[in-house]
């Protein structure tokens, strides 16, 4: 019996931002540019270049403005950055960034403790960012971190997540990412939530973002595909984590998702071997292993297909 899957998906390479922000080693702008441009040459259609946030809070992203100014942009590729406030929009305008993304935590306990606001109230305060971005002809999207659970609340109700979605729609944001920043999601939960979101909000452009804290990241992507979602964030070599979420591990690796899709006949438009070269280069720079099954196997796509059953596994 064949699985009920979408025929094609779009990947956003979030390694330059969500991957590198958790690394102790600070890459140079030139090293970041080589990774970004290598990813677009491999066919990645969306790149999260960095974030316009306080360099004191996230020093790994302090040079995002410089990276945008020096970037060799490829036609048809969307280059986006994460922002936290109106200052982020202003920085995007100054360096030529044409797409920004806002974020709010789905955890009421976390949000109230830090901002004295509910997540929906925080999103309502984003209106100034939305207006400024549109005045500058910059596209804007939103994300909801810990939409599948959080260390502070354990469970996040679907009603709470939908309240945040409604708040985003109220300020004019119709592209929304559901993010499992803490890595607590599991496949049946992902399927149920995604199916309901598609039913309740058919006009929203949805993204999914998973961390591999409990080893279920790629299974959750598959569950999202079964629910009809077609846009997913991944990170080269599976690097990442979140400095603000206790215990959060890396993102789902780009090459592992590409391999899965290639084997299942799901179109991505990305060359797996070229993407793996980018990941290998990053591992050389970081000088430590990462959460990528294919890199640990050390094989290209063609060699993987020749392996007897059971040989492709983590060492």
C-alpha positions in Angstrom: 0.0 0.0 0.0 1.5 3.4 -1.0 1.8 6.2 1.4 -0.4 9.3 0.9 2.3 11.9 0.4 2.7 15.2 -1.3 4.5 15.1 -4.7 6.9 18.0 -4.1 8.2 20.0 -1.2 10.2 23.2 -0.7 13.0 23.4 1.8 14.4 26.4 3.6 18.1 26.1 4.6 18.1 27.6 8.1 21.7 26.5 8.9 23.2 30.0 8.5 20.9 31.3 11.2 19.4 28.6 13.4 22.3 26.3 12.9 25.2 28.6 13.5 23.6 30.6 16.4 24.3 27.7 18.8 27.9 27.2 17.8 30.7 28.3 20.1 32.9 29.1 17.1 32.1 32.3 15.3 32.3 32.0 11.6 33.5 34.9 9.5 31.2 36.6 7.0 33.2 35.0 4.2 32.7 31.5 5.6 29.0 32.1 5.9 28.8 33.4 2.4 30.5 30.3 1.0 28.0 28.1 2.8 25.0 30.1 1.7 26.1 30.4 -1.9 27.0 26.7 -2.0 23.5 25.9 -0.7 21.9 28.0 -3.5 24.1 26.4 -6.1 22.9 23.0 -4.9 19.3 24.2 -5.5 18.0 25.3 -2.1 15.3 27.9 -3.0 15.0 29.6 0.4 17.8 30.6 2.8 17.6 32.0 6.3 20.7 34.1 6.2 20.8 35.3 9.8 19.0 37.4 12.3 18.8 41.1 13.1 18.9 40.7 16.9 21.1 42.1 19.7 24.7 41.0 19.1 25.1 40.8 22.9 22.3 38.2 23.0 23.4 36.2 19.9 27.0 37.2 19.0 27.0 34.5 16.2 24.6 36.7 14.2 26.3 40.0 14.7 27.5 40.2 11.1 24.2 39.4 9.4 24.0 42.9 7.9 27.5 42.5 6.4 26.6 39.1 5.0 23.5 40.5 3.3 25.5 43.4 1.8 28.2 41.0 0.4 25.8 38.2 -0.7 25.9 37.0 -4.3 22.2 36.7 -4.8 20.8 34.1 -7.2 17.7 34.8 -9.2 14.6 33.0 -7.8 16.1 32.4 -4.4 14.4 33.9 -1.3 16.8 35.2 1.3 15.2 35.9 4.7 16.2 36.9 8.2 14.7 36.6 11.7 13.8 39.8 13.5 12.5 40.6 17.0 11.2 44.2 16.7 11.0 47.4 14.6 14.8 47.8 14.8 15.1 44.5 12.9 13.0 45.9 10.0 15.2 49.0 9.9 18.4 46.9 9.7 16.8 44.8 6.9 16.1 47.9 4.9 19.6 49.2 5.4 21.3 46.1 4.1 18.9 45.1 1.3 17.1 42.1 3.0 13.8 41.6 1.3 12.1 39.1 3.7 11.9 39.1 7.5 10.3 36.7 10.0 8.9 37.5 13.4 8.7 34.9 16.2 6.7 34.3 19.3 6.7 31.5 21.8 3.5 29.5 22.2 4.3 29.1 25.9 2.0 31.4 27.9 4.1 30.8 31.1 7.3 31.6 29.3 5.9 34.7 27.7 4.2 36.1 30.8 7.3 35.6 32.9 9.6 37.4 30.4 7.3 40.0 28.8 4.3 40.1 31.0 2.2 39.5 27.9 0.4 36.5 26.4 1.8 35.2 23.1 -1.3 36.7 21.3 -0.7 40.0 22.9 3.0 39.9 21.8 1.9 39.3 18.2 -0.6 42.2 18.4 2.4 44.4 19.2 4.0 43.3 15.9 1.7 45.6 13.8 4.3 48.4 13.7 6.8 45.9 12.2 4.3 44.7 9.6 3.5 48.3 8.6 7.1 49.3 8.4 8.1 46.2 6.4 5.3 46.8 3.9 6.1 50.5 3.5 9.7 49.4 2.6 8.4 46.6 0.3 9.8 43.9 2.5 7.9 40.6 2.8 7.1 39.5 6.3 6.1 36.2 7.9 5.7 34.8 11.4 6.6 31.7 13.4 5.3 30.1 16.5 8.0 28.4 18.5 7.2 25.5 20.8 3.9 24.9 19.0 4.1 21.2 19.9 5.1 21.5 23.5 7.5 23.4 25.8 9.7 22.9 28.8 7.7 25.5 30.7 4.2 24.2 30.0 4.9 20.6 28.8 1.7 20.6 26.7 0.5 23.4 24.4 -3.1 23.2 23.5 -4.3 23.5 19.9 -6.6 26.3 21.0 -3.6 28.3 22.3 -1.7 27.9 19.0 -4.8 28.9 17.0 -5.1 32.0 19.2 -1.6 33.0 18.0 -2.5 32.2 14.4 -5.5 34.4 14.7 -3.4 37.2 16.1 -0.9 36.9 13.2 -3.8 37.1 10.7 -5.2 40.1 12.5 -1.9 42.1 11.9 -1.8 41.0 8.3 0.7 38.1 8.4 -0.5 35.1 6.4 2.7 33.0 6.1 3.3 31.1 9.4 5.7 28.5 10.6 4.9 26.0 13.3 8.2 25.3 15.2 9.1 22.5 17.5 12.0 24.4 19.1 12.2 22.2 22.1 12.0 19.0 20.1 9.0 17.5 21.9 6.8 16.8 18.9 5.9 13.3 17.8 4.4 12.1 14.4 0.8 11.5 15.3 0.6 14.8 17.1 2.2 16.6 14.1 -0.2 14.9 11.7 -3.3 15.8 13.7 -2.3 19.5 14.3 -1.2 20.0 10.7 -4.4 18.5 9.3 -6.5 20.7 11.5 -4.5 23.8 10.7 -5.0 23.2 6.9 -8.7 22.7 7.5 -9.2 25.7 9.7 -6.8 28.1 7.8 -6.8 27.1 4.1 -5.4 30.5 3.0 -2.3 30.4 5.3 1.1 29.5 3.8 2.4 27.0 6.3 6.0 26.0 7.2 7.2 23.4 9.6 10.4 23.6 11.7 11.6 20.6 13.8 14.5 20.0 16.1 15.9 16.5 16.5 16.1 16.4 20.3 14.5 13.0 20.7 15.4 11.6 17.3 11.9 12.2 15.7 12.7 15.2 13.5 12.6 13.4 10.2 9.6 11.3 11.2 7.8 14.5 12.1 8.6 15.9 8.6 7.1 12.8 7.1 4.0 13.2 9.2 3.7 16.8 8.0 4.0 15.6 4.4 1.2 13.1 5.0 -1.0 15.9 6.3 -0.4 17.9 3.2 2.3 20.4 4.3 4.9 21.1 1.6 7.3 23.6 3.2 10.0 22.6 5.7 13.1 24.1 7.4 16.3 22.0 7.5 19.9 22.8 8.4 23.1 21.7 6.6 24.8 18.9 8.6 22.0 18.9 11.2 23.7 21.7 13.1 21.7 23.9 15.5 19.9 24.0 18.8 18.4 27.0 20.6 20.4 29.0 23.2 17.1 30.0 24.8 15.4 26.6 25.1 17.0 24.1 27.7 18.1 20.8 26.1 17.1 21.7 22.5 19.3 19.7 20.0 20.1 20.4 16.4 17.8 20.8 13.4 16.9 18.0 11.0 19.7 17.8 8.5 19.1 19.0 5.0 20.9 16.0 3.4 19.0 13.4 5.4 15.7 14.9 4.3 16.9 15.2 0.7 17.9 11.5 0.7 14.5 10.5 2.1 12.7 12.5 -0.5 14.9 11.1 -3.3 14.2 7.6 -2.3 10.4 8.2 -2.0 10.1 10.1 -5.3 9.2 13.4 -3.7 10.6 16.3 -5.7 12.8 18.9 -4.0 14.7 20.5 -6.8 17.9 20.2 -4.7 21.0 18.2 -5.7 21.8 15.9 -2.7 25.5 15.4 -3.5 26.1 19.1 -3.9 24.3 19.8 -0.6 26.4 17.2 1.1 29.6 19.0 0.0 28.3 22.1 1.7 27.7 20.1 4.9 31.1 18.5 4.8 32.7 21.9 4.4 30.9 23.1 7.4 32.0 20.1 9.5 35.6 20.9 8.6 35.1 24.5 9.8 33.5 23.5 13.0 35.9 20.6 13.7 33.3 18.5 15.4 30.7 15.9 14.4 27.1 16.9 13.7 23.7 15.3 13.7 23.7 14.0 10.1 23.2 10.4 9.3 24.6 10.7 5.8 27.7 12.5 6.8 28.4 9.8 9.5 28.0 7.2 6.8 30.3 9.2 4.6 28.6 8.1 1.4 27.2 9.9 -1.6 23.7 9.3 -2.9 24.8 6.8 -5.5 26.9 4.8 -3.0 24.1 4.8 -0.5 21.8 3.1 -3.0 24.4 0.4 -3.4 24.8 -0.4 0.3 23.3 -3.7 1.5 20.4 -3.4 3.9 21.6 -2.5 7.4 24.9 -0.8 6.5 23.6 2.7 6.5 23.5 3.5 10.2 25.1 5.8 12.7 28.5 4.6 13.9 
